[in-house]
């Protein structure tokens, strides 16, 4: 593999990392806003935990469908 191919591969990997990071940030913001009411305590309630889990699953399902 020459330097040009290595650079292209590296840039592709970095782009994928950035996309994943951005997706995780969106997921965190959207699910937190939807599921966490008021000031969060030291632990999530069972209702909050279930909501966060379902929200993350729906977000991942939609992301998979879009790509």
Protein Blocks (a to p, Z undefined) as FASTA:
>chain_A
ZZklmmmmmmmmmmmmmmmmmmmmmmmmmmmmmmmgcjadfbdcfklmmmmmmmmmmmmm
mmmmmZZ
